[in-house]
């Protein structure tokens, strides 16, 4: 509930939000309940690039959830909120 409240608050402000979750089962549940795309080891590179491009360059995706794959080497300068 706290994650949902934070997501709604920041999306209403026009923020770009990245949520980190290291437990894959929980990550998928959050993605379903919050209606946001997720990126984990199971997501192929093409889909990852597609999600990140829409997050970075457009307004269709304002929140994404990452597993540990997003802990390093991720460059999304327009993300201004981390949960």
C-alpha positions in Angstrom: 0.0 0.0 0.0 2.9 2.4 0.8 4.5 1.8 -2.6 1.2 2.4 -4.4 0.6 5.6 -2.4 4.1 6.9 -3.2 3.7 6.0 -6.9 0.4 7.8 -7.2 1.8 10.9 -5.3 4.8 11.2 -7.6 3.1 10.4 -10.8 0.6 13.1 -10.0 3.5 15.5 -9.8 4.8 14.4 -13.2 7.9 12.6 -11.8 9.6 9.6 -13.4 9.8 6.8 -10.9 12.0 3.7 -10.6 11.0 1.1 -8.0 13.6 -1.5 -7.0 12.6 -5.0 -5.7 15.1 -7.9 -5.4 12.5 -10.6 -4.9 11.2 -11.7 -8.3 7.8 -13.0 -7.1 7.2 -9.7 -5.3 8.4 -7.7 -8.3 5.9 -9.4 -10.5 3.1 -8.9 -8.0 3.9 -5.2 -7.6 4.0 -4.8 -11.4 0.6 -6.4 -11.8 -1.0 -4.5 -8.9 0.5 -1.2 -9.8 0.0 -1.8 -13.5 3.6 -1.0 -14.5 6.2 -2.7 -16.6 9.0 -4.7 -14.9 12.5 -5.6 -15.9 14.3 -8.6 -14.4 16.5 -11.3 -15.8 13.6 -13.1 -17.5 12.9 -10.1 -19.7 14.8 -10.2 -23.0 17.1 -7.4 -24.1 14.8 -6.2 -26.8 11.8 -5.8 -24.4 14.1 -4.1 -21.8 15.3 -1.5 -24.3 11.7 -0.9 -25.4 10.5 -0.3 -21.8 13.5 1.9 -21.0 13.0 3.9 -24.3 9.3 4.6 -23.5 10.2 5.5 -20.0 13.0 7.8 -21.0 11.6 9.4 -24.1 7.9 9.4 -23.7 5.0 9.9 -21.3 3.4 6.4 -21.8 5.5 4.9 -19.0 6.3 7.0 -16.0 7.1 4.2 -13.5 9.1 1.0 -13.9 10.1 -1.7 -11.5 13.6 -3.3 -11.6 15.1 -6.4 -10.0 18.8 -6.5 -9.3 19.5 -6.1 -13.0 18.9 -2.4 -12.6 21.4 -2.0 -9.7 24.3 -1.3 -12.0 25.0 0.3 -15.3 21.6 1.9 -15.7 21.6 5.4 -17.2 18.2 7.0 -17.0 18.9 10.7 -16.2 15.2 11.8 -16.2 14.3 9.4 -13.4 14.0 11.6 -10.3 12.3 9.3 -7.8 13.7 6.0 -6.5 11.6 3.7 -4.3 
